[in-house]
Amino acid sequence: MPVFNQFISTRPRTSRRQKDSSSAGAAKVPRVGVNKSDLEAQAAQYGWSARQLTHAEVRAMSSSELRWHEIYNATNLENALALPGIAKERKEINAQWAAKSLWDDRTQPTPEQAAAIANALERFKQTYPQFIQSRAENGIILLGLKDRNMPVTFENLVESFEDCAMRGLVHLNPSAIALGSQTDVSGDELLHHQNFHKLIQPQKRISDVDRLSADEYYEQNKETLADRRTPPIIQARNAKAASTAALFQQTEASTAKSGSTGVTDYGHEPRGVPPSSEKYSFQRLINSLSAEDFARRVKEDPQFAAAIDKLQNGNK
């Protein structure tokens, strides 16, 4: 909180004010080498040397170390920075050679590769229902992949399809995706079609499952979707019926009949909540004890503790 200073307010010329510093309280940043002598001193201190580098090492360098390598280890630094691009280019070249070998029938696809190719073709078929597969001219999209040594993947098929469609080299069926009554357009007719931009876009082909209503789909998959859980009300009803049947069975076993007379022995049942002793003296003793005396009696008198346990268990 600023405080009024009469001396400063009345004697502005003779006051000695401290100038504000924008760096006051700021963290001290170590000096970064800006000349060769500083860089050489840091290299001697941290052990920098001219050597082969990896891309990960370059990414972890400080600005001073990077500057030192730019001056004294430029060739190895440039090679390290080029490694990711070289690795990516080498990977692409290897993939192109592998695809060329398959296209030229020099190698046969493995079962995994054959399955991947079939899946890519089927996915392309489902995604572009306007593509007329029966037209031999549409094989040009595969020829495009072969000419560029590209493997048969869904992404590559889409790229080749769009390239050929932009040049009017494929035959498409607008009626397959509700874009008119025409069933085959190509060339200039395709390029000048009023819905050309839609004809080269992926579509959602409605499958037989999509055409089913919710009830129809449930009927076809009842074994999988059926809820086999028992409702709570049915569970309570079944439990009540089971208890009643058990009671009737117990009653039947405990009933002695003589002629038309039947006597049922239900056994002893404790009375009261909590159950109280039928022996008046014992119940009077329990009622007369305080909580502390009752706990001590249970702990010190085994017979008393056994009688209490028997009482709590319903004299069983």
Buried (B, 14 or more C-beta within 10 A) or exposed (E): EEEEEEEEEEEEEEEEEEEEEEEEEEEEEEEEBEEEEBBBEBBEEEEBEBEEBEBEBBEEBEEBBEBBBEEBBEEBBEBBEEBEEEEEEEEEEEEBEBBBBBBEEEEEBEEEBEEBBEEBBEBBEEBBBBBBEEBEEBEBBBEBBBEBBBBBBBEBBBBBBEBBBEEBBBBBBBEBBEBBEEEEBBEEEBEEBEBBEBBBEEBEBEEEEEEBEEEEBEEEEEEEEEEEEEEEEEEEEEEEEEEEEEEEEEEEEEEEEEEEEEEEEEEEEBEEEEBBBEEEEBBEBBEEBEEEEBEEBBEEEEEBEEBBEEBEEEBE
